[in-house]
Structures are given as structure tokens and as C-alpha cells.
Amino acid sequence: MVGSPLEFQNLSQWAGFVFGTVLALIVQGEGQAFFVLMFQVYSQREKVAYDLNPANHIDPRSLPVLILVGWAWNRKRMTKPAYFPGSWIPCTLAPLSGAVAVILLSGILGSVYIFLPGDTLKTAVDACLVIAVANLVIPIPPLALGRALFCPFQNSARHEWAMENLGAAAITVLALVEYWMKWPLLQNMILPICESMSKWILHG
């Protein structure tokens, strides 16, 4: 199970980690965008143009956390089009939808693993699961649950950006403490869930 990538033993694990992480962050961003699009009247929808450029999904603020403990978050923030409901419920669900999409992605990769077993693909599945679960259980923005909890209170893009910068700094400090001091502050919440899901996805 992915913990700190700095503890990887071989190139196959690093290859799987990079592949799984990049794919997970792209799917997280596009999954959220698709969730928002579903609220548009079907007859008015245009052809979906997916953004597959990793540079538009990888948040540079998450890179220290990603290297130290394996978590990350997507840099794209939800923009509310005119057709999106003003209720706080869909606003709250939008960030979470991206993390749920990553769990579905791990299931797809797990299906491929059945036919092409290997350390690289297993690590890719684990990397996806760690990102998804971290985004669903850590209530600090810019992770998905943090964005969801603060979504009803966002009154301007400027305040949202400041809040996410503060949250990113706090997450980085927690990651440093976890890695250097060997205090599993959040890993005990994340890794057991990921290990159970990984066993179920990869081995049934």
C-alpha cells in the first residue's frame, strides 16, 4: 500500500505511482466537471471536451505532500455555471464527485490487473485509492471533503483562494510531521481503508 513514495523499493513502484497519481488527478477534475454538467438541460449540452493535460490538474502546492505521504488534490475548482442549482447540497456534492470518480477508476485499473498482474499496476491502483480516500476523509480544503464542507460559506473567489492556501499549508505541516516524526496523525485514517479496498479490488 502506498504510504510515502520515498520508501519505494524499485522503479516499477515509482512508475505505477506516477501513472496512478496523474491519472487520478485528471479523473478527479474531470469527474467533478461532469457532475456539474449533468445539471444542464440535456438538449442544450454541447459535446463534452475533456481536459487531459496533467498540468491543468496537478496543484504545485500538493507536490510536497504527495512526495511525503502520497496524498494530493486536483487544482481545478468548481465554477458554477448559470444552470447549476443554488442549493448547498449539489454545491457540496460536486467536490466529492471527483473523489468518487477516482474510486471507480481504481476499479477499472483493478480489472486490467486481473489480466496483466504486476507491481506497476498494483501501485497505480493503490495510488488512486490513497488520493481518493484522503480527499474523502480529511476535512481540510483544498482536499475534496474540505472544499465540500466550506462550499456553503464561500462568498468570493478571493476568500476561497485564501482559505485553500491556508489549508494547503496546514496539510503540508501535517505531512511533514507524519513523515519526519513518524506520527501517523492521518495515515491511520487513510491506509486501513485503502488496504481493505485494494484487497477487494485486486483479489475479490
C-alpha positions in Angstrom: 0.0 0.0 0.0 1.3 3.5 -0.9 2.5 5.4 2.1 5.5 7.7 1.5 6.8 7.3 -2.1 10.2 7.9 -0.6 10.1 4.4 0.8 9.6 2.7 -2.6 12.0 -0.1 -3.3 12.1 -0.3 -7.1 11.4 1.6 -10.4 8.2 -0.4 -11.0 6.6 1.1 -7.9 7.6 4.6 -8.9 6.3 4.1 -12.4 3.0 2.9 -11.1 2.8 5.7 -8.6 3.4 8.4 -11.2 0.9 6.8 -13.6 -1.8 6.3 -11.0 -1.4 9.7 -9.5 -1.5 11.6 -12.8 -4.5 9.6 -13.9 -6.3 10.0 -10.6 -5.9 13.8 -10.6 -7.1 14.1 -14.1 -10.2 11.9 -13.4 -10.8 13.8 -10.2 -11.0 17.1 -12.0 -13.0 15.8 -15.0 -15.3 13.8 -12.7 -16.3 17.0 -10.9 -16.7 18.9 -14.2 -19.0 16.1 -15.5 -21.1 16.2 -12.3 -21.7 19.9 -12.8 -22.5 19.4 -16.5 -25.3 16.9 -15.6 -27.4 19.7 -14.2 -27.6 21.4 -17.7 -30.7 20.7 -19.8 -29.8 17.7 -22.0 -30.9 19.3 -25.2 -28.6 22.3 -24.6 -25.5 20.3 -23.8 -22.6 20.6 -26.2 -20.1 17.8 -26.8 -18.0 17.2 -23.7 -14.4 18.4 -24.2 -12.3 16.6 -21.6 -9.1 18.3 -20.3 -6.5 15.6 -20.3 -3.5 18.0 -19.7 -1.9 17.0 -16.4 -0.6 20.5 -15.9 -4.1 21.7 -15.6 -4.9 19.2 -12.8 -1.7 18.9 -10.7 -1.6 21.5 -8.0 2.0 22.5 -7.3 1.0 23.2 -3.7 0.3 19.5 -3.3 3.7 18.2 -4.5 5.5 18.2 -1.1 2.5 16.3 0.4 2.4 13.9 -2.5 6.1 13.0 -2.1 6.0 12.7 1.7 2.8 10.8 2.2 1.2 10.1 -1.1 -1.9 12.4 -0.9 -2.8 15.1 -3.4 -5.7 17.1 -4.7 -6.8 18.5 -8.0 -6.1 22.2 -8.7 -9.3 22.8 -10.6 -12.0 24.5 -8.5 -15.7 24.3 -9.3 -17.1 27.1 -11.3 -20.9 27.5 -11.1 -22.5 28.0 -14.5 -25.9 29.7 -14.7 -27.8 26.4 -14.9 -26.2 25.0 -11.7 -28.6 24.9 -8.7 -28.1 27.5 -6.0 -28.8 24.9 -3.2 -25.9 24.0 -0.9 -26.5 20.2 -1.5 -25.2 20.0 -5.1 -22.5 22.5 -4.3 -21.3 20.2 -1.5 -21.5 17.1 -3.6 -19.6 18.5 -6.6 -16.1 18.3 -5.0 -16.8 14.8 -3.6 -17.9 13.5 -7.0 -14.3 13.8 -8.3 -13.0 11.6 -5.5 -15.8 9.1 -6.1 -14.8 9.0 -9.8 -11.2 8.1 -8.7 -12.5 5.1 -6.8 -14.3 4.0 -9.9 -11.0 4.5 -11.8 -9.2 2.2 -9.3 -11.9 -0.5 -10.0 -11.2 -0.2 -13.8 -7.4 -0.5 -13.2 -8.1 -3.4 -10.9 -10.0 -5.2 -13.8 -7.0 -4.7 -16.0 -4.7 -6.1 -13.2 -6.6 -9.4 -13.3 -5.3 -9.9 -16.8 -2.0 -8.1 -16.5 -0.8 -8.5 -12.9 2.3 -6.7 -11.9 3.8 -4.4 -9.3 3.4 -1.3 -11.5 -0.4 -1.7 -12.0 -0.9 -2.6 -8.3 0.9 0.5 -7.2 -1.2 2.6 -9.6 -4.4 1.2 -8.0 -3.1 1.9 -4.5 -2.0 5.4 -5.5 -5.6 6.1 -6.8 -7.1 4.8 -3.7 -4.9 6.8 -1.4 -5.8 10.0 -3.2 -9.5 9.2 -3.3 -9.7 8.3 0.4 -7.6 11.2 1.5 -9.9 13.6 -0.4 -13.0 11.9 1.2 -11.9 11.8 4.9 -9.6 14.8 5.5 -11.9 17.9 6.2 -9.4 20.5 5.1 -9.5 22.4 1.9 -8.2 22.1 -0.8 -8.9 18.4 -0.3 -12.4 17.4 -1.6 -14.1 17.0 1.8 -12.7 20.3 3.0 -14.0 22.0 -0.2 -17.4 20.4 0.3 -17.7 21.5 3.9 -16.8 25.0 3.2 -18.7 25.3 -0.1 -21.9 26.8 1.5 -19.8 29.5 3.1 -17.8 30.6 0.0 -18.8 34.1 -0.9 -16.0 35.1 -3.2 -13.2 33.6 -5.2 -10.6 35.7 -3.3 -11.7 34.3 0.1 -11.8 30.8 -1.3 -8.3 31.1 -2.6 -7.0 32.4 0.7 -8.8 29.6 2.6 -7.3 26.9 0.3 -3.8 28.4 0.6 -4.1 28.2 4.4 -5.4 24.7 4.2 -2.6 23.6 1.9 -0.1 25.0 4.3 -1.7 23.1 7.2 -1.8 19.8 5.2 1.9 20.2 4.3 2.8 20.7 8.0 0.8 17.6 8.9 2.6 15.6 6.2 6.0 16.8 7.4 5.1 15.8 11.0 3.8 12.4 9.8 7.0 11.6 7.8 9.8 13.0 9.9 8.3 12.3 13.4 6.7 9.0 12.4 3.4 10.1 13.9 0.6 8.6 11.9 -1.8 11.5 12.5 -3.9 10.9 9.4 -2.4 7.8 7.9 -4.3 5.6 10.4 -7.5 7.0 9.0 -6.5 6.6 5.4 -4.3 3.5 4.9 -6.5 0.9 6.6 -9.5 1.9 4.4 -7.2 1.8 1.3 -5.8 -1.6 2.2 -9.3 -3.1 2.5 -10.4 -1.6 -0.7 -7.2 -2.6 -2.5 -7.6 -6.3 -1.4 -11.2 -6.3 -2.6 -10.5 -4.6 -6.0 -7.3 -6.7 -6.8 -8.2 -10.0 -5.3 -12.0 -10.0 -4.9 
